[in-house]
Amino acid sequence: MKIIITNVYCYQNKGDAGIVVSIIENLKKKFPDAKIKIVSLYPEIDNGKYDPDVEVLPPILIYKEEKNKYLTTISNFCQIIIKSIKYKTKAFNTKTEKEIANADLIVSCGGGYMQARSLKQFVNGMSYHYLQLLCAKEARKNYVIFAQTIGPFSNITQEIVKPIMEKAKVVLAREEISYKYSLNAFPKANIKLTTDTAFLLKSHPVDKIFPDGQMKIGITVRKWVYPGYDIKSMNEKYINAFSGFIDKVIEEYGAKIYIMPQCIGPGSDNDLIMSRNVMKQVKHKDYCELLEGDYSPGQLKYIYSKMDYFVGTRMHSNIFSLAEAVPCLAVSYDYKTDGIMRLIGMDNYVLNINEISQQNLWDLFIQLVSNGYVKEELRKKVENIKQDASYNYDLL
């Protein structure tokens, strides 16, 4: 059996990598004789990272960034049109297209890329993923939209994507917001509600000692674009909020803080940059540690399990910690975070990134700490969530 996992982003994003690792582990369990390959946006980085037996293929649409952004959009648009016409005539010419056309099953990697609020966002973003699924559709292959956050789409992009969604063997929405959105947007699609497969990721120990008898708090921060806001002032607000919150927690609880970059690339998509900016403004640096190592997703999950509480901006850092029954306060930049937190019954502990301040972080954190039953409740809920995550594979 030949299986292609499409729409893989990059191993340096440990949340996305955790999804891929979990998919590979569970596909091997379900189909032990399968030959698995993945299509990565960054094959030169990902080659050999996930599994020595898994070949990494290049993307169908190669991103060509022109000096003029309009030329980039035009170039991408032309590639999409040409590829779409070729697929209609069953002309699958590149290695990746041939692999997809010859596969028995295509699994579209879980994530949050199934959205396009405008045609421009579709052309310069989602189209890289769309073409891989279009190739599978036109080759008349079994393909699955796997454990996704879905939407929002504009009217135009929704119509473009609709045939892909409605021809899929099954569309698996990883949280309720996406599930309800998909039912309305794609009424003919076979849509099921599951959850993120990263809940099933195995943790891997690291050789690091964590102090006993001292509150330990894990934190992830990230760069964000703040649509509709001034990016510079919002970034300053974000950095001030987290650095002030860290100092406040240290002063009130004597806590040990671990800032953990969840994403270290590619390029400027690197949490180390924002983490260092936050660390620079923390006054009590003796109580705060920035972990700069290149940890695997499983190692990060192990480290998160050693925390008493977690405050995460990266959604999969929250998933990794919640999967280990660590109470979590989530900073939300996309409704995928709200959906996952609602799924596990912790939607009261979500702060919109546009409303971030030291005081808002502190107020929510105090509620989390004072709610003593959260950890025990989490343990029970996580077992149910993991069953929902396993359901993804029952539907393949």
PyMOL commands that set and color helices and strands:
alter all, ss='L'
color gray80, all
select helices_A, chain A and resi 14-30+43-46+69-88+95-101+119-138+155-167+176-185+197-200+231-253+271-281+285-287+297-305+315-323+335-343+347-349+353-355+358-370+374-394
alter helices_A, ss='H'
color red, helices_A
select strands_A, chain A and resi 2-8+35-40+55-57+105-108+111-116+143-153+170-173+191-193+216-220+256-259+288-290+309-312+328-332+350-352
alter strands_A, ss='S'
color yellow, strands_A
deselect
rebuild
show_as cartoon
